[in-house]
Amino acid sequence: MKTFQEAMDFRHACKVFDDTKTISEKDMKYILEAGRKSPSSFGMEAWKFIVITNEELKEKLKPACWNQVQVTSCSHLIIVLTGIDSVKPESGEVRKRFARREMPQETLDFYMGLYASHLEDILSSDDKIEAWTAKQSYIALGNMMTAGAILGIDSCPIEGFDQAQVEEILSIDTSKYRLSVVVPFGYRLNEQSSQLRLDFDEVVEYIK
């Protein structure tokens, strides 16, 4: 495995994957576990990862993803969904996830009240919920891409897609989940281009 810094230097938005190479089940599990174990607001884990290796389904999704070649040349196509219904107090999932940490009933009730009051505006519509949970799904996305890079596996986060089309193709129940981001994983076909980033002092400011 690479060090974290080496992984950050290695990772780039891979545009073309070598479609003759396949990620092992063990390595893919490592990547997915990095997503599963990522932090989320209130510990709600409002996400789901759909792993697609079926070539016909990739081909069907490609036009809905702006015909980007990564979608079909990758080894594994990950569809990151963001949770909607599960974060609503009335769903029962919120209480269930708080209750994983053993606590007295009065403490659980307190956290439920705090959750509902703190998120009152966010929970007022599915669109607002999507905006909130989608931000958290990007934490999982970043961790999965870095986990892949540690193993020498490439990725390319994709926001260029027709959300409604992808959700329809995958028969997503949008009352429960919505599409957040698409991320292909595989092995690069071409040499990595130079990594271009702003200087450290342009993006970091210390306040003492």
Secondary structure, 3 states (H helix, E strand, C coil): CCCHHHHHHHCCECCCECCCCCCCHHHHHHHHHHHHCCCCHHHCCCEEEEEECCHHHHHHHHHHHCCCCHHHHCCEEEEEEEECHHHCHHHCHHHHHHCCCCCCHHHHHHHHHHHHHHCCCHHHCHHHHHHHHHHHHHHHHHHHHHHHHHCCCEECCECCCCHHHHHHHCCCCCCCEEEEEEEEEECECCCCCCCCCCCHHHHCCCCC
